[in-house]
């Protein structure tokens, strides 16, 4: 049943990709909404659900993934001064999560499932998921930190937004994120 939910989530997300208006706008409003929500204090969280689509390359077929995680920490902006250049550099405020708090599953990782005496291979194995961490900064840059892969950072620098969906590329890989605000007071 879990594999079905992952597949259904990816198919739903694909409709968001291709069904969205061609006039995607800046992410300022969406990002500011998440910051305003979390800056209210303890107990305010943002759940993040997303998908990635990686095209085929060489002998490797296309790969799709689904991920979930949450944002629960507000890190304020900071400034650094470089005395040798005389330049101040702003480090944007960001929303982040603890390491290993998110999960990512992939269509090319499968497992054998037996139900009612019938066995079949299921994709999006819950037994072969990666641990991730999420960040969103006040410029709209989204980052997925791959904790299972030496904390490699996948950065989406110039996303566009339509409604509650933030989309963008890291190289040739398409990423889409949705946000759900919730309170656990």
Buried (B, 14 or more C-beta within 10 A) or exposed (E): EEBEEBBEBBEEBBEBBEEBEEEBEEBEEBBEBBBEBBEEEEEBBBBBBBBBBBEEEEEEEEBBBBBBBBBBEBEEEEEEEEEEEEEEEEEBBBBBBEEBBBBBBBBBBBEEBEEEEEEEEBBBBBEEBBBBBBBBBBBBBBBBBBBBEEEEEBBBEEBBBBEBBBBBEBEEBBBBBBBEBEEEE
